[in-house]
Amino acid sequence: KMGQTVSRPLDAEEIAALDAAYADNIRRAAHALQHAHLLLIATGAGMSADSGLPVYADIAKVKAWQDQKLSYSDLCIPDWIDLDPEVFYGFWGKCFNDYRTTTPHNGYNVLNQLQALVTHNAERDNIPAKLNVLQRIKRAERAAMLRNVAASAAAALSASDAAVSPVVAAAEEEAEVLDHLTLPGPVFIYTSNVDTHHSRSGVKSKDLYEIHGNIETWQCSVPCTETTWSVPVDFVFPVDQDTMRVQSKVPILPFYMRDLATTDAPPLDHTLNNGFVDHHPRCRACGKPSRPSILMFGDMKCCANDIAKTQWYNWHDAAQALLSGEDGVTSESSDDASATGDSGSGNSGDGGDGGDGGDGGDGGDGGDGGDGGDGGDGGDSADSGDSGDAVQMVILEIGAGVRVPSVRVNSESMMRTFPKGKCTLIRINADYPLVSDKTVARDGHVISLRSTALRALNDIAAALTTTNTSSSSSSTTTTTDTAAL
């Protein structure tokens, strides 16, 4: 991509410089967060690693898979559900068991505290009201566009065909859902991780976009329906640790043998327990094999969470408009005009998903790859984040690599397209903390922290606590800006 250089490890000089600047960069990161009105928390598998979960490069480092010379990218494909279901459910069963039984580390609590801090800043300066108006405008535009799509599709069909058209139904249903969605707040979480640790740590669904899906949400493998469902709270996959396979109570044979198969085993009622009536779960609608609703490599059948994606695009576009000087309040009348359906430009989603499609399944992240760029931490200019009444935004990116680069790409895209000087990127990465795009590095609003997620987040929290203590001791009025920290 333009402005990017080839990914490479840090050299010794860069490592020394980043380590020497670490304490000062923690201070600068805390300062930027202290004065932020909007916060995007963008996480990859490096965030999960401190909880003990493997990153992408390590997921397949299991003897049974190594003996078969199977890599992560070999295993993380939907084809196994037809070729060898025991392998498919062995792989995803292990991921599911690990993610559900692992406790999120303290860094997630720090993120919750940062969310409280930035939300307080925003409310103090009346930012949520402005952001909400802008989001309502974007949402109305999207709903109008969907209704136009439905109307155009219906017009091209006979009345009977239009009544059963999946295109018409899907567009009308999404438009109806959008009309009643709760708007995200000034803090949004954008993650490629599928382990659900953000939601388990208290993040509300309205403020969260899991760009590749999550391990707790399952769907039909066909799919016979776009509907998804949750895994029962007491379900565990019985993965054989020697073979990394999961056997079925009623075996699901390879697809080319299924029509010939006979069995004396009693049929399972797939309508019960959300289809989790066997170690090989079934679609609760049609009884065919079910699968996690996670975007895998070469996957054309994943049921995407279009509502969460639309919420993200709306928040992204509203934040960009707010930073550009639109206050939303003076434009509120256009919300009603947009809702009439006379216009519907959709969402620009600048930077958007950063290519979340083909990056594949999840189950971790890591294997970073970033790049050095030209230093990337930009001197002290990021400290200028507190500029009077100007709205300021921070992108706090944690543990995002280039093996599955969606999160990294999105962060740098936003830094290129959002108003200059209004947005600061804090990149926490143990191996590749520098930005790939030299134009972003030269902007000066990039803070690079060569660190694991937990260490850096704890250090930022400590720096904010120190700042709050100093401020309190020099004033008769105790500030509440960092009370949660």
Backbone torsions as a table, in degrees:
resi	resn	phi	psi	omega
1	LYS	NA	153.0	-177.5
2	MET	-59.2	134.8	177.2
3	GLY	86.2	-6.9	-178.4
4	GLN	-100.1	153.5	175.9
5	THR	-114.3	169.7	-178.1
6	VAL	-67.7	136.5	179.8
7	SER	-63.6	140.1	179.8
8	ARG	-157.8	157.9	175.9
9	PRO	-67.7	160.1	173.9
10	LEU	-67.6	143.6	173.4
11	ASP	-88.7	172.0	-174.4
12	ALA	-60.4	-37.4	-179.0
13	GLU	-66.8	-41.7	178.9
14	GLU	-66.1	-41.0	177.9
15	ILE	-60.0	-46.1	-179.4
16	ALA	-62.1	-42.0	-178.6
17	ALA	-67.0	-42.6	179.4
18	LEU	-66.3	-40.0	179.1
19	ASP	-66.7	-38.6	179.0
20	ALA	-67.4	-31.3	-177.5
21	ALA	-91.2	-1.3	-171.2
22	TYR	-56.5	-51.4	-176.4
23	ALA	-61.7	-41.8	179.4
24	ASP	-68.1	-37.5	179.0
25	ASN	-68.7	-31.9	173.5
26	ILE	-62.5	-44.2	178.2
27	ARG	-60.1	-44.4	-179.1
28	ARG	-65.7	-39.2	177.7
29	ALA	-63.1	-44.6	178.9
30	ALA	-61.7	-40.4	179.5
31	HIS	-62.4	-45.0	-179.9
32	ALA	-62.1	-42.8	179.8
33	LEU	-68.3	-35.9	179.7
34	GLN	-59.1	-29.5	-174.8
35	HIS	-113.4	12.1	-178.6
36	ALA	-81.2	143.6	173.5
37	HIS	-105.3	-23.4	177.8
38	LEU	-130.5	143.3	-178.6
39	LEU	-140.3	124.7	169.8
40	LEU	-106.3	118.4	175.0
41	ILE	-97.8	115.1	-174.4
42	ALA	-118.3	114.8	-172.0
43	THR	-123.9	145.8	171.5
44	GLY	-121.5	-166.2	-171.7
45	ALA	-66.5	-19.5	175.4
46	GLY	-61.2	-26.0	175.7
47	MET	-68.5	-39.2	-179.0
48	SER	-76.0	-25.1	-172.6
49	ALA	-60.3	-35.1	-178.5
50	ASP	-71.6	-10.3	172.5
51	SER	-87.0	-5.7	-179.6
52	GLY	101.7	5.5	178.6
53	LEU	-85.5	145.9	-178.8
54	PRO	-74.7	148.5	171.2
55	VAL	-82.8	172.2	-175.4
56	TYR	-50.8	-45.3	-174.1
57	ALA	-63.7	-19.3	-173.7
58	ASP	-108.6	-9.9	-173.9
59	ILE	-58.0	-41.7	-175.4
60	ALA	-89.2	8.2	179.2
61	LYS	-80.9	63.9	179.0
62	VAL	-126.8	136.9	-171.0
63	LYS	-53.5	-45.7	-176.8
64	ALA	-59.5	-39.1	179.8
65	TRP	-78.7	-36.1	177.8
66	GLN	-65.2	-37.6	177.9
67	ASP	-62.4	-30.6	178.5
68	GLN	-91.9	2.5	-179.1
69	LYS	57.7	40.9	178.7
70	LEU	-100.7	125.1	177.1
71	SER	-94.5	174.8	176.9
72	TYR	-57.9	-45.3	-178.0
73	SER	-68.0	-23.9	174.9
74	ASP	-72.5	-37.5	-174.9
75	LEU	-82.8	-32.4	-173.7
76	CYS	-87.3	58.3	176.4
77	ILE	-133.4	148.1	-177.7
78	PRO	-72.9	-15.3	-175.2
79	ASP	-58.9	-30.4	-176.5
80	TRP	-60.1	-26.3	-177.5
81	ILE	-65.3	-25.0	174.5
82	ASP	-96.6	-40.6	-175.6
83	LEU	-72.3	-42.5	-178.7
84	ASP	-160.5	88.6	-176.1
85	PRO	-57.8	-29.4	-179.9
86	GLU	-65.0	-34.7	175.7
87	VAL	-70.3	-44.0	-179.0
88	PHE	-58.3	-51.4	-177.9
89	TYR	-75.6	-20.0	172.5
90	GLY	-68.0	-44.9	-179.9
91	PHE	-67.0	-54.9	-176.9
92	TRP	-72.8	-26.7	175.4
93	GLY	-65.3	-41.3	177.1
94	LYS	-63.5	-45.7	178.1
95	CYS	-58.3	-48.0	-178.8
96	PHE	-58.8	-50.5	-178.7
97	ASN	-60.2	-43.2	-178.5
98	ASP	-64.9	-45.8	-176.2
99	TYR	-65.9	-40.4	-176.4
100	ARG	-72.5	-33.9	-175.2
101	THR	-90.6	-8.4	-179.7
102	THR	-87.8	135.7	178.9
103	THR	-87.7	127.1	176.9
104	PRO	-58.7	139.8	-177.2
105	HIS	-75.2	174.1	-174.3
106	ASN	-64.2	-19.2	178.8
107	GLY	-58.6	-30.5	177.9
108	TYR	-66.9	-35.1	175.2
109	ASN	-65.5	-38.8	177.5
110	VAL	-62.7	-40.7	177.9
111	LEU	-61.8	-39.3	176.4
112	ASN	-62.2	-38.1	178.6
113	GLN	-68.0	-38.7	176.5
114	LEU	-66.1	-36.2	176.4
115	GLN	-61.2	-42.8	178.4
116	ALA	-64.4	-40.2	179.7
117	LEU	-62.1	-51.7	-176.9
118	VAL	-67.7	-37.4	177.0
119	THR	-61.7	-39.9	176.4
120	HIS	-61.9	-46.2	178.3
121	ASN	-57.6	-45.5	-177.5
122	ALA	-64.1	-45.2	-179.1
123	GLU	-65.2	-36.4	178.4
124	ARG	-59.1	-36.4	-176.7
125	ASP	-105.5	18.1	174.6
126	ASN	60.8	32.3	179.9
127	ILE	-73.8	-41.2	-177.2
128	PRO	-56.0	-39.5	-179.9
129	ALA	-61.7	-43.5	179.4
130	LYS	-67.0	-43.6	179.8
131	LEU	-62.8	-40.4	-178.2
132	ASN	-65.6	-39.9	178.3
133	VAL	-62.5	-45.7	179.2
134	LEU	-63.0	-39.0	177.7
135	GLN	-67.3	-37.4	177.9
136	ARG	-63.8	-38.3	177.5
137	ILE	-62.8	-47.9	179.6
138	LYS	-61.8	-41.3	-179.2
139	ARG	-64.9	-41.5	179.4
140	ALA	-64.2	-38.4	177.5
141	GLU	-62.4	-43.5	179.9
142	ARG	-65.1	-44.6	179.9
143	ALA	-63.0	-40.2	178.2
144	ALA	-63.9	-40.9	178.2
145	MET	-61.6	-44.6	-179.9
146	LEU	-62.6	-40.8	179.0
147	ARG	-67.9	-33.5	174.5
148	ASN	-65.5	-39.5	176.7
149	VAL	-61.3	-46.3	-179.9
150	ALA	-61.7	-43.0	-178.8
151	ALA	-66.1	-41.4	179.0
152	SER	-64.4	-42.6	179.5
153	ALA	-65.4	-41.3	-179.8
154	ALA	-65.4	-37.1	-178.8
155	ALA	-65.4	-28.1	-178.4
156	ALA	-85.0	-4.9	-177.0
157	LEU	-116.8	162.1	171.7
158	SER	-70.9	163.5	-178.0
159	ALA	-58.7	-40.5	-178.6
160	SER	-69.6	-39.7	178.8
161	ASP	-68.7	-38.6	-179.3
162	ALA	-63.8	-32.9	-178.1
163	ALA	-66.0	-25.8	-177.9
164	VAL	-114.3	5.4	-177.6
165	SER	-66.5	125.0	178.2
166	PRO	-66.0	-30.8	178.6
167	VAL	-65.0	-48.1	179.6
168	VAL	-62.6	-47.4	-176.8
169	ALA	-63.0	-43.8	-178.0
170	ALA	-64.8	-43.3	-179.8
171	ALA	-64.9	-44.0	-179.9
172	GLU	-66.2	-39.9	-179.2
173	GLU	-65.4	-44.7	-179.7
174	GLU	-64.9	-39.8	178.4
175	ALA	-61.6	-41.3	179.7
176	GLU	-65.6	-41.3	178.8
177	VAL	-63.9	-43.0	-178.7
178	LEU	-59.7	-34.5	-178.5
179	ASP	-61.7	-23.1	-172.7
180	HIS	-118.7	9.6	-179.2
181	LEU	-72.4	144.9	171.5
182	THR	-79.3	131.0	-174.8
183	LEU	-74.1	143.6	173.3
184	PRO	-63.3	157.8	177.2
185	GLY	-90.7	-163.1	-177.5
186	PRO	-73.8	-5.7	177.9
187	VAL	-120.4	129.6	-177.9
188	PHE	-130.3	145.0	179.5
189	ILE	-113.8	127.3	-178.7
190	TYR	-123.3	114.0	-172.6
191	THR	-137.5	146.3	172.8
192	SER	-95.3	-2.2	-179.6
193	ASN	-78.1	144.1	-177.9
194	VAL	-111.2	10.9	-172.0
195	ASP	-83.5	-4.8	-179.9
196	THR	65.0	17.1	-177.0
197	HIS	-69.5	-25.4	175.5
198	HIS	-68.4	-48.6	-179.8
199	SER	-67.0	-36.1	176.9
200	ARG	-64.5	-23.6	-179.8
201	SER	-91.3	5.0	172.8
202	GLY	110.5	-0.4	179.5
203	VAL	-71.6	132.1	-179.7
204	LYS	-78.6	149.2	-176.9
205	SER	-59.9	-30.5	-178.9
206	LYS	-66.5	-21.2	-177.1
207	ASP	-106.0	15.6	-170.5
208	LEU	-135.8	130.6	171.4
209	TYR	-125.4	108.7	174.8
210	GLU	-90.4	98.1	-164.4
211	ILE	-66.3	-21.6	177.7
212	HIS	-109.5	9.3	-178.1
213	GLY	92.5	-166.9	177.3
214	ASN	-149.9	159.0	-171.1
215	ILE	-71.5	-17.8	-178.5
216	GLU	-87.6	-8.3	-178.5
217	THR	-108.0	124.2	-176.2
218	TRP	-121.4	163.9	-174.6
219	GLN	-150.3	170.2	172.9
220	CYS	-69.9	140.9	-179.7
221	SER	-77.8	-12.9	-176.5
222	VAL	-69.5	-53.2	-11.2
223	PRO	-90.8	145.4	177.6
224	CYS	-84.3	-15.7	179.8
225	THR	-151.5	153.7	175.6
226	GLU	-83.0	-4.7	-178.9
227	THR	-67.7	142.3	176.5
228	THR	-120.4	166.6	-178.2
229	TRP	-149.6	167.5	-175.6
230	SER	-98.2	155.2	176.6
231	VAL	-80.0	135.8	177.5
232	PRO	-56.1	147.5	-172.6
233	VAL	-65.6	-23.0	-176.4
234	ASP	-102.9	9.8	-175.4
235	PHE	-82.1	138.9	176.2
236	VAL	-137.9	137.0	174.9
237	PHE	-83.3	125.8	178.8
238	PRO	-82.4	77.6	-176.5
239	VAL	-78.7	126.5	174.1
240	ASP	-72.5	115.2	-173.5
241	GLN	-71.2	-16.8	177.5
242	ASP	-83.5	-37.4	-176.1
243	THR	-107.0	-15.5	-174.9
244	MET	57.1	38.9	177.1
245	ARG	-119.4	158.3	174.2
246	VAL	-124.1	121.9	179.0
247	GLN	-88.6	150.6	-179.3
248	SER	-95.8	151.5	171.7
249	LYS	-66.9	-41.0	174.1
250	VAL	-120.1	97.7	-169.5
251	PRO	-53.2	135.0	170.9
252	ILE	-96.0	108.2	-175.2
253	LEU	-75.9	163.0	172.8
254	PRO	-52.1	148.5	-170.5
255	PHE	-55.7	-32.6	-175.6
256	TYR	-77.4	-6.6	179.1
257	MET	-111.2	-5.5	-169.7
258	ARG	-66.7	-37.0	-178.7
259	ASP	-69.8	-19.6	-178.0
260	LEU	-95.1	-9.2	-170.8
261	ALA	-77.5	141.4	170.0
262	THR	-129.5	150.4	-179.6
263	THR	-150.2	147.0	176.6
264	ASP	-92.2	-4.3	-178.7
265	ALA	-69.4	142.4	179.3
266	PRO	-65.6	143.9	178.9
267	PRO	-66.4	149.0	178.8
268	LEU	-94.5	142.8	179.4
269	ASP	-86.5	97.2	-174.8
270	HIS	-70.7	-9.3	179.0
271	THR	-79.9	-10.0	-179.8
272	LEU	-90.1	150.3	169.4
273	ASN	54.6	35.1	-178.2
274	ASN	55.5	31.1	178.1
275	GLY	84.4	-3.6	-179.3
276	PHE	-89.7	60.4	178.9
277	VAL	-102.2	2.2	-178.5
278	ASP	-146.5	166.1	175.4
279	HIS	-70.8	-18.6	169.5
280	HIS	-107.3	95.1	-173.7
281	PRO	-59.6	152.8	-178.5
282	ARG	-116.2	155.3	172.5
283	CYS	-63.6	130.1	-176.9
284	ARG	-73.3	-10.0	179.0
285	ALA	-96.0	-50.9	-173.3
286	CYS	-111.6	-13.2	178.9
287	GLY	87.1	-2.3	175.2
288	LYS	-73.1	167.3	179.7
289	PRO	-56.6	142.7	173.9
290	SER	-106.3	167.5	-173.2
291	ARG	-150.2	160.4	174.3
292	PRO	-66.2	142.5	178.0
293	SER	-82.8	67.5	-177.5
294	ILE	-124.9	136.5	178.9
295	LEU	-73.6	113.2	-178.9
296	MET	-101.6	176.3	177.8
297	PHE	-68.5	135.0	178.7
298	GLY	64.6	28.7	-171.3
299	ASP	-94.6	120.9	177.0
300	MET	-112.8	5.4	-172.5
301	LYS	-122.0	7.6	179.6
302	CYS	-71.1	131.1	177.4
303	CYS	-84.8	99.2	-174.4
304	ALA	-69.0	150.4	175.1
305	ASN	-86.2	83.6	-174.4
306	ASP	-66.5	-29.1	-180.0
307	ILE	-67.4	-47.5	178.6
308	ALA	-62.2	-38.3	179.1
309	LYS	-63.8	-42.6	178.8
310	THR	-66.5	-39.6	175.5
311	GLN	-57.6	-42.3	179.1
312	TRP	-63.1	-48.0	-179.9
313	TYR	-59.9	-42.2	-179.9
314	ASN	-63.4	-44.4	179.5
315	TRP	-63.6	-45.7	179.4
316	HIS	-56.0	-49.4	-176.9
317	ASP	-68.9	-37.3	178.3
318	ALA	-67.3	-40.8	178.0
319	ALA	-63.1	-41.6	179.1
320	GLN	-63.9	-41.5	178.5
321	ALA	-64.6	-41.3	-179.6
322	LEU	-63.7	-42.7	178.5
323	LEU	-67.7	-24.2	-180.0
324	SER	-83.1	-2.8	176.1
325	GLY	108.6	-4.4	176.3
326	GLU	-77.0	129.8	-178.9
327	ASP	-96.6	-7.0	177.2
328	GLY	78.8	-44.8	-174.2
329	VAL	-61.6	-43.0	-178.7
330	THR	-73.3	-13.3	-178.9
331	SER	-103.9	9.3	-171.9
332	GLU	-60.6	-30.7	-179.1
333	SER	-63.6	-27.4	179.3
334	SER	-70.7	-17.2	175.4
335	ASP	-61.1	-45.8	179.6
336	ASP	-66.7	-38.5	-179.7
337	ALA	-64.7	-41.9	-179.4
338	SER	-64.8	-34.7	-174.9
339	ALA	-70.1	-14.6	-178.7
340	THR	-72.1	-16.3	-179.5
341	GLY	91.4	2.2	179.6
342	ASP	-68.9	-24.0	178.8
343	SER	-143.2	157.0	-180.0
344	GLY	-168.1	86.4	-174.8
345	SER	-84.2	-7.9	-177.4
346	GLY	75.4	-169.3	-176.2
347	ASN	-109.3	133.2	-179.3
348	SER	-70.0	-36.8	177.9
349	GLY	56.4	39.3	-178.4
350	ASP	-53.6	127.9	-176.7
351	GLY	84.1	-44.0	173.1
352	GLY	33.5	-131.2	-174.5
353	ASP	-76.6	-14.7	-177.0
354	GLY	63.4	35.0	176.9
355	GLY	78.7	48.9	-176.6
356	ASP	-75.1	-13.1	-174.7
357	GLY	-63.7	-76.2	-169.9
358	GLY	-77.9	6.8	-177.9
359	ASP	-74.7	-13.6	169.4
360	GLY	93.9	-178.8	-172.8
361	GLY	-53.7	-151.4	177.6
362	ASP	-148.3	-119.4	-178.2
363	GLY	86.9	8.9	179.9
364	GLY	156.7	-150.9	173.1
365	ASP	-172.7	-154.6	172.3
366	GLY	100.2	-150.6	-171.4
367	GLY	51.9	37.4	-168.3
368	ASP	-42.3	177.6	178.0
369	GLY	-161.3	-22.0	178.8
370	GLY	7.9	-139.6	172.7
371	ASP	-173.6	163.4	-179.5
372	GLY	-76.5	-33.2	-173.2
373	GLY	56.8	-134.5	179.6
374	ASP	-130.5	45.4	174.3
375	GLY	113.2	-48.0	166.9
376	GLY	70.0	-10.1	-177.9
377	ASP	-101.6	-5.1	158.6
378	GLY	66.8	32.0	174.6
379	GLY	58.1	-152.4	-176.3
380	ASP	-93.4	5.1	-174.0
381	SER	-63.2	-26.7	178.8
382	ALA	-65.3	-20.0	178.6
383	ASP	-69.6	-14.0	-178.4
384	SER	-75.9	8.6	-177.7
385	GLY	-58.4	-17.3	-179.0
386	ASP	-101.7	88.8	-174.4
387	SER	-117.1	76.0	176.7
388	GLY	61.3	-129.1	-176.3
389	ASP	-87.5	1.9	-176.6
390	ALA	-64.9	137.7	177.3
391	VAL	-73.5	132.3	-178.9
392	GLN	-121.6	144.2	-179.7
393	MET	-126.6	146.5	173.7
394	VAL	-123.0	134.2	167.7
395	ILE	-102.5	111.9	179.2
396	LEU	-101.2	98.4	-176.8
397	GLU	-99.5	130.5	-172.2
398	ILE	-132.1	119.7	170.9
399	GLY	64.1	32.0	-179.0
400	ALA	-99.9	127.7	-176.1
401	GLY	-114.1	-168.2	-177.8
402	VAL	-109.0	-4.4	173.8
403	ARG	-62.4	-42.3	168.0
404	VAL	-127.1	91.8	-161.8
405	PRO	-89.4	11.2	-172.7
406	SER	-51.5	-46.7	-174.5
407	VAL	-67.5	-45.7	178.9
408	ARG	-59.4	-47.5	-177.7
409	VAL	-61.4	-42.7	179.9
410	ASN	-62.2	-44.0	-178.6
411	SER	-60.2	-46.8	-178.1
412	GLU	-70.1	-32.7	176.2
413	SER	-63.3	-42.9	178.2
414	MET	-64.7	-38.0	178.5
415	MET	-65.0	-30.9	178.3
416	ARG	-76.2	-36.0	-169.0
417	THR	-101.1	-21.3	178.0
418	PHE	-78.4	158.3	-177.4
419	PRO	-54.7	132.6	-178.6
420	LYS	-62.7	139.6	177.2
421	GLY	81.6	-4.2	-178.8
422	LYS	-104.4	-8.6	-173.2
423	CYS	-133.9	131.5	178.8
424	THR	-116.2	131.4	176.0
425	LEU	-100.0	120.2	171.8
426	ILE	-104.8	112.7	-177.5
427	ARG	-108.5	113.7	176.6
428	ILE	-102.1	117.9	-178.3
429	ASN	-158.0	128.4	-175.3
430	ALA	-70.7	-27.6	-173.5
431	ASP	-113.8	-38.9	-175.3
432	TYR	-134.6	72.8	-175.6
433	PRO	-83.2	-8.7	-177.7
434	LEU	-87.7	156.5	-178.8
435	VAL	-79.9	150.7	179.3
436	SER	-80.9	-32.4	-174.9
437	ASP	-89.7	113.8	-177.0
438	LYS	-65.9	-27.6	178.3
439	THR	-67.7	-33.6	176.2
440	VAL	-71.5	-41.3	179.6
441	ALA	-60.6	-39.5	-177.9
442	ARG	-73.1	-17.2	-179.0
443	ASP	-62.9	-27.7	175.5
444	GLY	91.1	-8.8	-179.4
445	HIS	-104.0	45.4	176.6
446	VAL	-124.9	129.4	177.6
447	ILE	-118.0	116.1	-175.7
448	SER	-103.1	124.8	179.9
449	LEU	-119.6	110.2	178.1
450	ARG	-82.0	94.3	-171.8
451	SER	-164.9	160.0	167.5
452	THR	-71.7	164.9	-177.8
453	ALA	-62.3	-51.1	-173.4
454	LEU	-63.4	-44.3	-179.5
455	ARG	-60.4	-50.5	-176.2
456	ALA	-64.6	-41.9	-179.7
457	LEU	-65.2	-41.7	176.5
458	ASN	-62.6	-38.8	179.8
459	ASP	-68.9	-37.7	176.6
460	ILE	-64.9	-43.6	178.3
461	ALA	-60.7	-41.2	178.9
462	ALA	-64.6	-40.1	179.6
463	ALA	-65.3	-39.1	178.0
464	LEU	-67.7	-37.7	177.5
465	THR	-63.9	-42.1	178.3
466	THR	-62.6	-43.3	178.8
467	THR	-62.0	-43.8	-179.4
468	ASN	-64.5	-40.3	179.5
469	THR	-64.7	-42.6	179.5
470	SER	-64.0	-41.4	-179.9
471	SER	-65.5	-39.6	-177.9
472	SER	-67.3	-39.2	-177.3
473	SER	-70.8	-19.7	-178.5
474	SER	-100.6	6.5	-178.1
475	SER	-138.0	148.1	177.4
476	THR	-78.5	-16.6	178.4
477	THR	-105.0	125.4	-179.0
478	THR	-78.0	123.3	177.6
479	THR	-73.3	148.3	178.3
480	THR	-107.3	6.2	-175.0
481	ASP	-56.2	-41.9	-176.8
482	THR	-120.3	32.7	-178.7
483	ALA	-58.6	-36.5	-178.4
484	ALA	-69.6	-17.8	-177.7
485	LEU	-97.8	NA	NA
